[in-house]
Amino acid sequence: MPAPYSYDLRKKAVDACSRGEKKRTICRLMKISRNTLDLWLKREQETGDSLKRSPSVPPEKSEKFRI
């Protein structure tokens, strides 16, 4: 499995997109896939940070599975 992208790279890519750079150009320069950039932008929009992930199971549902 490849190493994860650095937070610095993620932040630079998201910032470049918010400045109006084309996604295609950002992906080519930073050697990332378009899908990866779209995922980071979606996370940024949902959580306010490109590194944070939204929880996969809401807390109220996860409580039911605890013993």
Predicted model as a PDB file, atoms N, CA, C, CB and O in Angstrom, pLDDT in the B-factor column:
MODEL        1                                                                  
ATOM      1  N   MET A   1       0.845  -1.171   0.000  1.00 65.00           N  
ATOM      2  CA  MET A   1       0.000   0.000   0.000  1.00 65.00           C  
ATOM      3  C   MET A   1       0.897   1.242   0.000  1.00 65.00           C  
ATOM      4  CB  MET A   1      -0.965  -0.006   1.224  1.00 65.00           C  
ATOM      5  O   MET A   1       1.842   1.317   0.785  1.00 65.00           O  
ATOM      6  N   PRO A   2       0.613   2.207  -0.863  1.00 70.00           N  
ATOM      7  CA  PRO A   2       1.439   3.416  -0.908  1.00 70.00           C  
ATOM      8  C   PRO A   2       1.245   4.268   0.344  1.00 70.00           C  
ATOM      9  CB  PRO A   2       1.109   4.238  -2.156  1.00 70.00           C  
ATOM     10  O   PRO A   2       0.226   4.172   1.027  1.00 70.00           O  
ATOM     11  N   ALA A   3       2.232   5.095   0.626  1.00 76.00           N  
ATOM     12  CA  ALA A   3       2.154   5.990   1.778  1.00 76.00           C  
ATOM     13  C   ALA A   3       1.075   7.044   1.536  1.00 76.00           C  
ATOM     14  CB  ALA A   3       3.528   6.662   2.048  1.00 76.00           C  
ATOM     15  O   ALA A   3       0.851   7.446   0.394  1.00 76.00           O  
ATOM     16  N   PRO A   4       0.413   7.491   2.586  1.00 88.00           N  
ATOM     17  CA  PRO A   4      -0.618   8.524   2.413  1.00 88.00           C  
ATOM     18  C   PRO A   4       0.011   9.858   2.029  1.00 88.00           C  
ATOM     19  CB  PRO A   4      -1.447   8.684   3.702  1.00 88.00           C  
ATOM     20  O   PRO A   4       1.180  10.116   2.316  1.00 88.00           O  
ATOM     21  N   TYR A   5      -0.777  10.694   1.381  1.00 91.00           N  
ATOM     22  CA  TYR A   5      -0.307  12.016   1.004  1.00 91.00           C  
ATOM     23  C   TYR A   5      -0.143  12.875   2.255  1.00 91.00           C  
ATOM     24  CB  TYR A   5      -1.280  12.681   0.005  1.00 91.00           C  
ATOM     25  O   TYR A   5      -0.878  12.711   3.229  1.00 91.00           O  
ATOM     26  N   SER A   6       0.810  13.777   2.223  1.00 92.00           N  
ATOM     27  CA  SER A   6       1.055  14.641   3.377  1.00 92.00           C  
ATOM     28  C   SER A   6      -0.056  15.679   3.512  1.00 92.00           C  
ATOM     29  CB  SER A   6       2.424  15.337   3.253  1.00 92.00           C  
ATOM     30  O   SER A   6      -0.733  16.037   2.548  1.00 92.00           O  
ATOM     31  N   TYR A   7      -0.211  16.141   4.738  1.00 91.00           N  
ATOM     32  CA  TYR A   7      -1.209  17.177   5.005  1.00 91.00           C  
ATOM     33  C   TYR A   7      -0.873  18.439   4.213  1.00 91.00           C  
ATOM     34  CB  TYR A   7      -1.283  17.491   6.523  1.00 91.00           C  
ATOM     35  O   TYR A   7      -1.764  19.121   3.707  1.00 91.00           O  
ATOM     36  N   ASP A   8       0.421  18.743   4.112  1.00 93.00           N  
ATOM     37  CA  ASP A   8       0.871  19.927   3.389  1.00 93.00           C  
ATOM     38  C   ASP A   8       0.439  19.885   1.919  1.00 93.00           C  
ATOM     39  CB  ASP A   8       2.393  20.053   3.485  1.00 93.00           C  
ATOM     40  O   ASP A   8      -0.033  20.884   1.376  1.00 93.00           O  
ATOM     41  N   LEU A   9       0.601  18.736   1.289  1.00 94.00           N  
ATOM     42  CA  LEU A   9       0.190  18.584  -0.114  1.00 94.00           C  
ATOM     43  C   LEU A   9      -1.314  18.746  -0.251  1.00 94.00           C  
ATOM     44  CB  LEU A   9       0.626  17.212  -0.666  1.00 94.00           C  
ATOM     45  O   LEU A   9      -1.790  19.413  -1.170  1.00 94.00           O  
ATOM     46  N   ARG A  10      -2.057  18.143   0.653  1.00 94.00           N  
ATOM     47  CA  ARG A  10      -3.524  18.266   0.618  1.00 94.00           C  
ATOM     48  C   ARG A  10      -3.946  19.723   0.736  1.00 94.00           C  
ATOM     49  CB  ARG A  10      -4.168  17.438   1.749  1.00 94.00           C  
ATOM     50  O   ARG A  10      -4.788  20.203  -0.022  1.00 94.00           O  
ATOM     51  N   LYS A  11      -3.347  20.422   1.700  1.00 93.00           N  
ATOM     52  CA  LYS A  11      -3.706  21.822   1.934  1.00 93.00           C  
ATOM     53  C   LYS A  11      -3.365  22.683   0.721  1.00 93.00           C  
ATOM     54  CB  LYS A  11      -2.987  22.360   3.182  1.00 93.00           C  
ATOM     55  O   LYS A  11      -4.154  23.545   0.333  1.00 93.00           O  
ATOM     56  N   LYS A  12      -2.201  22.459   0.120  1.00 95.00           N  
ATOM     57  CA  LYS A  12      -1.811  23.232  -1.063  1.00 95.00           C  
ATOM     58  C   LYS A  12      -2.757  22.986  -2.227  1.00 95.00           C  
ATOM     59  CB  LYS A  12      -0.385  22.887  -1.476  1.00 95.00           C  
ATOM     60  O   LYS A  12      -3.108  23.921  -2.947  1.00 95.00           O  
ATOM     61  N   ALA A  13      -3.170  21.752  -2.418  1.00 96.00           N  
ATOM     62  CA  ALA A  13      -4.080  21.421  -3.518  1.00 96.00           C  
ATOM     63  C   ALA A  13      -5.444  22.080  -3.309  1.00 96.00           C  
ATOM     64  CB  ALA A  13      -4.242  19.892  -3.643  1.00 96.00           C  
ATOM     65  O   ALA A  13      -6.006  22.655  -4.241  1.00 96.00           O  
ATOM     66  N   VAL A  14      -5.967  21.997  -2.102  1.00 95.00           N  
ATOM     67  CA  VAL A  14      -7.274  22.590  -1.803  1.00 95.00           C  
ATOM     68  C   VAL A  14      -7.202  24.110  -1.916  1.00 95.00           C  
ATOM     69  CB  VAL A  14      -7.752  22.178  -0.388  1.00 95.00           C  
ATOM     70  O   VAL A  14      -8.113  24.735  -2.458  1.00 95.00           O  
ATOM     71  N   ASP A  15      -6.126  24.704  -1.409  1.00 95.00           N  
ATOM     72  CA  ASP A  15      -5.963  26.159  -1.501  1.00 95.00           C  
ATOM     73  C   ASP A  15      -5.863  26.623  -2.954  1.00 95.00           C  
ATOM     74  CB  ASP A  15      -4.717  26.602  -0.727  1.00 95.00           C  
ATOM     75  O   ASP A  15      -6.444  27.642  -3.328  1.00 95.00           O  
ATOM     76  N   ALA A  16      -5.124  25.871  -3.769  1.00 96.00           N  
ATOM     77  CA  ALA A  16      -4.992  26.228  -5.189  1.00 96.00           C  
ATOM     78  C   ALA A  16      -6.346  26.193  -5.883  1.00 96.00           C  
ATOM     79  CB  ALA A  16      -4.012  25.275  -5.900  1.00 96.00           C  
ATOM     80  O   ALA A  16      -6.646  27.043  -6.721  1.00 96.00           O  
ATOM     81  N   CYS A  17      -7.153  25.216  -5.532  1.00 95.00           N  
ATOM     82  CA  CYS A  17      -8.491  25.099  -6.132  1.00 95.00           C  
ATOM     83  C   CYS A  17      -9.373  26.269  -5.694  1.00 95.00           C  
ATOM     84  CB  CYS A  17      -9.154  23.751  -5.736  1.00 95.00           C  
ATOM     85  O   CYS A  17     -10.135  26.810  -6.496  1.00 95.00           O  
ATOM     86  N   SER A  18      -9.269  26.651  -4.443  1.00 94.00           N  
ATOM     87  CA  SER A  18     -10.086  27.767  -3.958  1.00 94.00           C  
ATOM     88  C   SER A  18      -9.634  29.105  -4.546  1.00 94.00           C  
ATOM     89  CB  SER A  18     -10.034  27.829  -2.434  1.00 94.00           C  
ATOM     90  O   SER A  18     -10.418  30.053  -4.594  1.00 94.00           O  
ATOM     91  N   ARG A  19      -8.370  29.191  -4.995  1.00 95.00           N  
ATOM     92  CA  ARG A  19      -7.878  30.399  -5.677  1.00 95.00           C  
ATOM     93  C   ARG A  19      -8.335  30.473  -7.123  1.00 95.00           C  
ATOM     94  CB  ARG A  19      -6.363  30.448  -5.626  1.00 95.00           C  
ATOM     95  O   ARG A  19      -8.173  31.503  -7.778  1.00 95.00           O  
ATOM     96  N   GLY A  20      -8.903  29.388  -7.620  1.00 96.00           N  
ATOM     97  CA  GLY A  20      -9.421  29.406  -8.983  1.00 96.00           C  
ATOM     98  C   GLY A  20      -8.594  28.640  -9.995  1.00 96.00           C  
ATOM     99  O   GLY A  20      -8.896  28.665 -11.188  1.00 96.00           O  
ATOM    100  N   GLU A  21      -7.548  27.955  -9.533  1.00 96.00           N  
ATOM    101  CA  GLU A  21      -6.761  27.130 -10.447  1.00 96.00           C  
ATOM    102  C   GLU A  21      -7.632  25.985 -10.968  1.00 96.00           C  
ATOM    103  CB  GLU A  21      -5.484  26.579  -9.740  1.00 96.00           C  
ATOM    104  O   GLU A  21      -8.530  25.513 -10.270  1.00 96.00           O  
ATOM    105  N   LYS A  22      -7.367  25.552 -12.171  1.00 96.00           N  
ATOM    106  CA  LYS A  22      -8.118  24.443 -12.744  1.00 96.00           C  
ATOM    107  C   LYS A  22      -7.720  23.139 -12.060  1.00 96.00           C  
ATOM    108  CB  LYS A  22      -7.882  24.351 -14.268  1.00 96.00           C  
ATOM    109  O   LYS A  22      -6.544  22.905 -11.782  1.00 96.00           O  
ATOM    110  N   LYS A  23      -8.709  22.299 -11.794  1.00 96.00           N  
ATOM    111  CA  LYS A  23      -8.452  21.018 -11.136  1.00 96.00           C  
ATOM    112  C   LYS A  23      -7.476  20.165 -11.943  1.00 96.00           C  
ATOM    113  CB  LYS A  23      -9.762  20.256 -10.927  1.00 96.00           C  
ATOM    114  O   LYS A  23      -6.607  19.497 -11.382  1.00 96.00           O  
ATOM    115  N   ARG A  24      -7.627  20.197 -13.225  1.00 97.00           N  
ATOM    116  CA  ARG A  24      -6.768  19.403 -14.099  1.00 97.00           C  
ATOM    117  C   ARG A  24      -5.300  19.811 -13.949  1.00 97.00           C  
ATOM    118  CB  ARG A  24      -7.211  19.554 -15.560  1.00 97.00           C  
ATOM    119  O   ARG A  24      -4.411  18.962 -13.901  1.00 97.00           O  
ATOM    120  N   THR A  25      -5.064  21.113 -13.875  1.00 96.00           N  
ATOM    121  CA  THR A  25      -3.708  21.633 -13.725  1.00 96.00           C  
ATOM    122  C   THR A  25      -3.120  21.259 -12.369  1.00 96.00           C  
ATOM    123  CB  THR A  25      -3.699  23.151 -13.900  1.00 96.00           C  
ATOM    124  O   THR A  25      -1.963  20.849 -12.279  1.00 96.00           O  
ATOM    125  N   ILE A  26      -3.920  21.403 -11.319  1.00 97.00           N  
ATOM    126  CA  ILE A  26      -3.473  21.059  -9.971  1.00 97.00           C  
ATOM    127  C   ILE A  26      -3.073  19.588  -9.902  1.00 97.00           C  
ATOM    128  CB  ILE A  26      -4.579  21.363  -8.941  1.00 97.00           C  
ATOM    129  O   ILE A  26      -2.019  19.245  -9.366  1.00 97.00           O  
ATOM    130  N   CYS A  27      -3.916  18.737 -10.442  1.00 97.00           N  
ATOM    131  CA  CYS A  27      -3.650  17.296 -10.410  1.00 97.00           C  
ATOM    132  C   CYS A  27      -2.382  16.951 -11.182  1.00 97.00           C  
ATOM    133  CB  CYS A  27      -4.838  16.521 -10.986  1.00 97.00           C  
ATOM    134  O   CYS A  27      -1.597  16.110 -10.743  1.00 97.00           O  
ATOM    135  N   ARG A  28      -2.184  17.575 -12.296  1.00 97.00           N  
ATOM    136  CA  ARG A  28      -1.002  17.288 -13.101  1.00 97.00           C  
ATOM    137  C   ARG A  28       0.268  17.755 -12.385  1.00 97.00           C  
ATOM    138  CB  ARG A  28      -1.116  17.961 -14.479  1.00 97.00           C  
ATOM    139  O   ARG A  28       1.255  17.021 -12.342  1.00 97.00           O  
ATOM    140  N   LEU A  29       0.252  18.956 -11.829  1.00 96.00           N  
ATOM    141  CA  LEU A  29       1.428  19.502 -11.162  1.00 96.00           C  
ATOM    142  C   LEU A  29       1.779  18.740  -9.877  1.00 96.00           C  
ATOM    143  CB  LEU A  29       1.200  20.968 -10.843  1.00 96.00           C  
ATOM    144  O   LEU A  29       2.954  18.540  -9.568  1.00 96.00           O  
ATOM    145  N   MET A  30       0.760  18.324  -9.143  1.00 95.00           N  
ATOM    146  CA  MET A  30       0.995  17.661  -7.856  1.00 95.00           C  
ATOM    147  C   MET A  30       1.016  16.141  -7.957  1.00 95.00           C  
ATOM    148  CB  MET A  30      -0.063  18.076  -6.870  1.00 95.00           C  
ATOM    149  O   MET A  30       1.220  15.439  -6.966  1.00 95.00           O  
ATOM    150  N   LYS A  31       0.800  15.647  -9.178  1.00 95.00           N  
ATOM    151  CA  LYS A  31       0.829  14.206  -9.448  1.00 95.00           C  
ATOM    152  C   LYS A  31      -0.149  13.430  -8.561  1.00 95.00           C  
ATOM    153  CB  LYS A  31       2.240  13.669  -9.247  1.00 95.00           C  
ATOM    154  O   LYS A  31       0.201  12.439  -7.921  1.00 95.00           O  
ATOM    155  N   ILE A  32      -1.398  13.928  -8.554  1.00 95.00           N  
ATOM    156  CA  ILE A  32      -2.480  13.247  -7.845  1.00 95.00           C  
ATOM    157  C   ILE A  32      -3.615  13.019  -8.828  1.00 95.00           C  
ATOM    158  CB  ILE A  32      -2.966  14.072  -6.605  1.00 95.00           C  
ATOM    159  O   ILE A  32      -3.686  13.679  -9.865  1.00 95.00           O  
ATOM    160  N   SER A  33      -4.489  12.099  -8.510  1.00 95.00           N  
ATOM    161  CA  SER A  33      -5.620  11.838  -9.401  1.00 95.00           C  
ATOM    162  C   SER A  33      -6.718  12.873  -9.173  1.00 95.00           C  
ATOM    163  CB  SER A  33      -6.171  10.411  -9.180  1.00 95.00           C  
ATOM    164  O   SER A  33      -6.790  13.505  -8.120  1.00 95.00           O  
ATOM    165  N   ARG A  34      -7.549  13.027 -10.161  1.00 96.00           N  
ATOM    166  CA  ARG A  34      -8.689  13.944 -10.059  1.00 96.00           C  
ATOM    167  C   ARG A  34      -9.639  13.466  -8.972  1.00 96.00           C  
ATOM    168  CB  ARG A  34      -9.432  14.058 -11.415  1.00 96.00           C  
ATOM    169  O   ARG A  34     -10.219  14.275  -8.248  1.00 96.00           O  
ATOM    170  N   ASN A  35      -9.796  12.165  -8.857  1.00 95.00           N  
ATOM    171  CA  ASN A  35     -10.663  11.598  -7.840  1.00 95.00           C  
ATOM    172  C   ASN A  35     -10.156  11.951  -6.436  1.00 95.00           C  
ATOM    173  CB  ASN A  35     -10.757  10.076  -8.010  1.00 95.00           C  
ATOM    174  O   ASN A  35     -10.950  12.261  -5.547  1.00 95.00           O  
ATOM    175  N   THR A  36      -8.848  11.903  -6.243  1.00 94.00           N  
ATOM    176  CA  THR A  36      -8.252  12.250  -4.954  1.00 94.00           C  
ATOM    177  C   THR A  36      -8.524  13.706  -4.615  1.00 94.00           C  
ATOM    178  CB  THR A  36      -6.741  11.981  -4.966  1.00 94.00           C  
ATOM    179  O   THR A  36      -8.913  14.016  -3.489  1.00 94.00           O  
ATOM    180  N   LEU A  37      -8.326  14.596  -5.565  1.00 96.00           N  
ATOM    181  CA  LEU A  37      -8.587  16.012  -5.324  1.00 96.00           C  
ATOM    182  C   LEU A  37     -10.054  16.250  -5.005  1.00 96.00           C  
ATOM    183  CB  LEU A  37      -8.171  16.847  -6.535  1.00 96.00           C  
ATOM    184  O   LEU A  37     -10.375  17.015  -4.096  1.00 96.00           O  
ATOM    185  N   ASP A  38     -10.943  15.606  -5.741  1.00 95.00           N  
ATOM    186  CA  ASP A  38     -12.372  15.767  -5.473  1.00 95.00           C  
ATOM    187  C   ASP A  38     -12.730  15.270  -4.070  1.00 95.00           C  
ATOM    188  CB  ASP A  38     -13.199  15.014  -6.526  1.00 95.00           C  
ATOM    189  O   ASP A  38     -13.574  15.866  -3.401  1.00 95.00           O  
ATOM    190  N   LEU A  39     -12.101  14.195  -3.626  1.00 93.00           N  
ATOM    191  CA  LEU A  39     -12.332  13.673  -2.279  1.00 93.00           C  
ATOM    192  C   LEU A  39     -11.871  14.686  -1.228  1.00 93.00           C  
ATOM    193  CB  LEU A  39     -11.597  12.326  -2.087  1.00 93.00           C  
ATOM    194  O   LEU A  39     -12.579  14.934  -0.252  1.00 93.00           O  
ATOM    195  N   TRP A  40     -10.693  15.266  -1.427  1.00 94.00           N  
ATOM    196  CA  TRP A  40     -10.180  16.266  -0.480  1.00 94.00           C  
ATOM    197  C   TRP A  40     -11.078  17.496  -0.433  1.00 94.00           C  
ATOM    198  CB  TRP A  40      -8.751  16.679  -0.860  1.00 94.00           C  
ATOM    199  O   TRP A  40     -11.315  18.054   0.639  1.00 94.00           O  
ATOM    200  N   LEU A  41     -11.577  17.917  -1.589  1.00 94.00           N  
ATOM    201  CA  LEU A  41     -12.457  19.082  -1.635  1.00 94.00           C  
ATOM    202  C   LEU A  41     -13.782  18.793  -0.940  1.00 94.00           C  
ATOM    203  CB  LEU A  41     -12.706  19.508  -3.085  1.00 94.00           C  
ATOM    204  O   LEU A  41     -14.342  19.659  -0.268  1.00 94.00           O  
ATOM    205  N   LYS A  42     -14.276  17.576  -1.105  1.00 93.00           N  
ATOM    206  CA  LYS A  42     -15.518  17.188  -0.443  1.00 93.00           C  
ATOM    207  C   LYS A  42     -15.330  17.172   1.074  1.00 93.00           C  
ATOM    208  CB  LYS A  42     -15.988  15.806  -0.940  1.00 93.00           C  
ATOM    209  O   LYS A  42     -16.185  17.656   1.815  1.00 93.00           O  
ATOM    210  N   ARG A  43     -14.217  16.619   1.527  1.00 91.00           N  
ATOM    211  CA  ARG A  43     -13.919  16.612   2.966  1.00 91.00           C  
ATOM    212  C   ARG A  43     -13.789  18.021   3.510  1.00 91.00           C  
ATOM    213  CB  ARG A  43     -12.635  15.831   3.244  1.00 91.00           C  
ATOM    214  O   ARG A  43     -14.287  18.323   4.594  1.00 91.00           O  
ATOM    215  N   GLU A  44     -13.123  18.881   2.763  1.00 90.00           N  
ATOM    216  CA  GLU A  44     -12.942  20.276   3.169  1.00 90.00           C  
ATOM    217  C   GLU A  44     -14.305  20.949   3.335  1.00 90.00           C  
ATOM    218  CB  GLU A  44     -12.078  21.045   2.130  1.00 90.00           C  
ATOM    219  O   GLU A  44     -14.521  21.708   4.280  1.00 90.00           O  
ATOM    220  N   GLN A  45     -15.202  20.668   2.423  1.00 89.00           N  
ATOM    221  CA  GLN A  45     -16.537  21.269   2.479  1.00 89.00           C  
ATOM    222  C   GLN A  45     -17.343  20.716   3.657  1.00 89.00           C  
ATOM    223  CB  GLN A  45     -17.290  21.018   1.162  1.00 89.00           C  
ATOM    224  O   GLN A  45     -18.057  21.465   4.324  1.00 89.00           O  
ATOM    225  N   GLU A  46     -17.234  19.417   3.916  1.00 88.00           N  
ATOM    226  CA  GLU A  46     -18.023  18.787   4.982  1.00 88.00           C  
ATOM    227  C   GLU A  46     -17.477  19.069   6.372  1.00 88.00           C  
ATOM    228  CB  GLU A  46     -18.082  17.298   4.766  1.00 88.00           C  
ATOM    229  O   GLU A  46     -18.246  19.305   7.304  1.00 88.00           O  
ATOM    230  N   THR A  47     -16.150  19.048   6.524  1.00 86.00           N  
ATOM    231  CA  THR A  47     -15.556  19.120   7.861  1.00 86.00           C  
ATOM    232  C   THR A  47     -14.769  20.392   8.125  1.00 86.00           C  
ATOM    233  CB  THR A  47     -14.664  17.950   8.072  1.00 86.00           C  
ATOM    234  O   THR A  47     -14.461  20.704   9.275  1.00 86.00           O  
ATOM    235  N   GLY A  48     -14.439  21.132   7.069  1.00 81.00           N  
ATOM    236  CA  GLY A  48     -13.624  22.319   7.234  1.00 81.00           C  
ATOM    237  C   GLY A  48     -12.137  22.033   7.172  1.00 81.00           C  
ATOM    238  O   GLY A  48     -11.324  22.949   7.299  1.00 81.00           O  
ATOM    239  N   ASP A  49     -11.767  20.765   6.976  1.00 72.00           N  
ATOM    240  CA  ASP A  49     -10.361  20.373   6.902  1.00 72.00           C  
ATOM    241  C   ASP A  49     -10.240  19.200   5.940  1.00 72.00           C  
ATOM    242  CB  ASP A  49      -9.797  20.002   8.314  1.00 72.00           C  
ATOM    243  O   ASP A  49     -11.041  18.266   5.998  1.00 72.00           O  
ATOM    244  N   SER A  50      -9.251  19.238   5.059  1.00 65.00           N  
ATOM    245  CA  SER A  50      -9.105  18.173   4.068  1.00 65.00           C  
ATOM    246  C   SER A  50      -8.579  16.879   4.653  1.00 65.00           C  
ATOM    247  CB  SER A  50      -8.197  18.622   2.973  1.00 65.00           C  
ATOM    248  O   SER A  50      -8.635  15.840   3.995  1.00 65.00           O  
ATOM    249  N   LEU A  51      -8.066  16.919   5.881  1.00 65.00           N  
ATOM    250  CA  LEU A  51      -7.508  15.724   6.501  1.00 65.00           C  
ATOM    251  C   LEU A  51      -8.539  14.956   7.310  1.00 65.00           C  
ATOM    252  CB  LEU A  51      -6.347  16.096   7.383  1.00 65.00           C  
ATOM    253  O   LEU A  51      -8.506  13.726   7.347  1.00 65.00           O  
ATOM    254  N   LYS A  52      -9.450  15.662   7.956  1.00 63.00           N  
ATOM    255  CA  LYS A  52     -10.446  15.008   8.809  1.00 63.00           C  
ATOM    256  C   LYS A  52     -11.421  14.207   7.972  1.00 63.00           C  
ATOM    257  CB  LYS A  52     -11.201  16.040   9.653  1.00 63.00           C  
ATOM    258  O   LYS A  52     -11.800  14.608   6.872  1.00 63.00           O  
ATOM    259  N   ARG A  53     -11.812  13.086   8.505  1.00 58.00           N  
ATOM    260  CA  ARG A  53     -12.823  12.264   7.842  1.00 58.00           C  
ATOM    261  C   ARG A  53     -14.123  12.357   8.620  1.00 58.00           C  
ATOM    262  CB  ARG A  53     -12.358  10.786   7.722  1.00 58.00           C  
ATOM    263  O   ARG A  53     -14.114  12.463   9.847  1.00 58.00           O  
ATOM    264  N   SER A  54     -15.220  12.318   7.919  1.00 53.00           N  
ATOM    265  CA  SER A  54     -16.503  12.312   8.596  1.00 53.00           C  
ATOM    266  C   SER A  54     -16.730  10.913   9.164  1.00 53.00           C  
ATOM    267  CB  SER A  54     -17.660  12.730   7.628  1.00 53.00           C  
ATOM    268  O   SER A  54     -16.306   9.927   8.561  1.00 53.00           O  
ATOM    269  N   PRO A  55     -17.386  10.816  10.307  1.00 57.00           N  
ATOM    270  CA  PRO A  55     -17.602   9.495  10.904  1.00 57.00           C  
ATOM    271  C   PRO A  55     -18.449   8.613  10.006  1.00 57.00           C  
ATOM    272  CB  PRO A  55     -18.265   9.629  12.269  1.00 57.00           C  
ATOM    273  O   PRO A  55     -19.401   9.084   9.385  1.00 57.00           O  
ATOM    274  N   SER A  56     -18.102   7.329   9.937  1.00 56.00           N  
ATOM    275  CA  SER A  56     -18.824   6.416   9.055  1.00 56.00           C  
ATOM    276  C   SER A  56     -20.138   5.949   9.677  1.00 56.00           C  
ATOM    277  CB  SER A  56     -17.953   5.214   8.719  1.00 56.00           C  
ATOM    278  O   SER A  56     -21.092   5.644   8.961  1.00 56.00           O  
ATOM    279  N   VAL A  57     -20.188   5.892  10.987  1.00 50.00           N  
ATOM    280  CA  VAL A  57     -21.409   5.475  11.674  1.00 50.00           C  
ATOM    281  C   VAL A  57     -21.779   6.573  12.660  1.00 50.00           C  
ATOM    282  CB  VAL A  57     -21.223   4.092  12.403  1.00 50.00           C  
ATOM    283  O   VAL A  57     -20.949   6.973  13.476  1.00 50.00           O  
ATOM    284  N   PRO A  58     -23.012   7.067  12.597  1.00 55.00           N  
ATOM    285  CA  PRO A  58     -23.433   8.094  13.548  1.00 55.00           C  
ATOM    286  C   PRO A  58     -23.312   7.583  14.988  1.00 55.00           C  
ATOM    287  CB  PRO A  58     -24.882   8.534  13.257  1.00 55.00           C  
ATOM    288  O   PRO A  58     -23.536   6.397  15.229  1.00 55.00           O  
ATOM    289  N   PRO A  59     -22.967   8.441  15.945  1.00 55.00           N  
ATOM    290  CA  PRO A  59     -22.754   8.002  17.324  1.00 55.00           C  
ATOM    291  C   PRO A  59     -23.939   7.265  17.937  1.00 55.00           C  
ATOM    292  CB  PRO A  59     -22.428   9.180  18.171  1.00 55.00           C  
ATOM    293  O   PRO A  59     -23.743   6.305  18.682  1.00 55.00           O  
ATOM    294  N   GLU A  60     -25.152   7.691  17.643  1.00 59.00           N  
ATOM    295  CA  GLU A  60     -26.308   7.028  18.245  1.00 59.00           C  
ATOM    296  C   GLU A  60     -26.443   5.566  17.792  1.00 59.00           C  
ATOM    297  CB  GLU A  60     -27.578   7.793  17.900  1.00 59.00           C  
ATOM    298  O   GLU A  60     -26.929   4.729  18.553  1.00 59.00           O  
ATOM    299  N   LYS A  61     -26.024   5.261  16.579  1.00 56.00           N  
ATOM    300  CA  LYS A  61     -26.107   3.882  16.088  1.00 56.00           C  
ATOM    301  C   LYS A  61     -24.955   3.044  16.630  1.00 56.00           C  
ATOM    302  CB  LYS A  61     -26.101   3.855  14.549  1.00 56.00           C  
ATOM    303  O   LYS A  61     -25.131   1.855  16.894  1.00 56.00           O  
ATOM    304  N   SER A  62     -23.783   3.643  16.801  1.00 53.00           N  
ATOM    305  CA  SER A  62     -22.649   2.885  17.294  1.00 53.00           C  
ATOM    306  C   SER A  62     -22.834   2.476  18.751  1.00 53.00           C  
ATOM    307  CB  SER A  62     -21.380   3.691  17.137  1.00 53.00           C  
ATOM    308  O   SER A  62     -22.252   1.481  19.185  1.00 53.00           O  
ATOM    309  N   GLU A  63     -23.631   3.222  19.515  1.00 55.00           N  
ATOM    310  CA  GLU A  63     -23.892   2.894  20.907  1.00 55.00           C  
ATOM    311  C   GLU A  63     -24.666   1.579  21.031  1.00 55.00           C  
ATOM    312  CB  GLU A  63     -24.665   4.027  21.578  1.00 55.00           C  
ATOM    313  O   GLU A  63     -24.484   0.865  22.017  1.00 55.00           O  
ATOM    314  N   LYS A  64     -25.503   1.243  20.085  1.00 57.00           N  
ATOM    315  CA  LYS A  64     -26.308   0.032  20.128  1.00 57.00           C  
ATOM    316  C   LYS A  64     -25.442  -1.227  20.020  1.00 57.00           C  
ATOM    317  CB  LYS A  64     -27.341   0.054  19.010  1.00 57.00           C  
ATOM    318  O   LYS A  64     -25.828  -2.292  20.500  1.00 57.00           O  
ATOM    319  N   PHE A  65     -24.280  -1.101  19.392  1.00 56.00           N  
ATOM    320  CA  PHE A  65     -23.443  -2.268  19.156  1.00 56.00           C  
ATOM    321  C   PHE A  65     -22.438  -2.534  20.273  1.00 56.00           C  
ATOM    322  CB  PHE A  65     -22.715  -2.104  17.862  1.00 56.00           C  
ATOM    323  O   PHE A  65     -21.711  -3.527  20.236  1.00 56.00           O  
ATOM    324  N   ARG A  66     -22.399  -1.657  21.254  1.00 57.00           N  
ATOM    325  CA  ARG A  66     -21.463  -1.868  22.369  1.00 57.00           C  
ATOM    326  C   ARG A  66     -22.010  -2.904  23.323  1.00 57.00           C  
ATOM    327  CB  ARG A  66     -21.192  -0.552  23.118  1.00 57.00           C  
ATOM    328  O   ARG A  66     -23.219  -3.017  23.526  1.00 57.00           O  
ATOM    329  N   ILE A  67     -21.109  -3.646  23.897  1.00 57.00           N  
ATOM    330  CA  ILE A  67     -21.520  -4.701  24.834  1.00 57.00           C  
ATOM    331  C   ILE A  67     -21.459  -4.183  26.247  1.00 57.00           C  
ATOM    332  CB  ILE A  67     -20.636  -5.952  24.689  1.00 57.00           C  
ATOM    333  O   ILE A  67     -21.766  -4.916  27.187  1.00 57.00           O  
TER     334      ILE A  67                                                      
ENDMDL                                                                          
END                                                                             
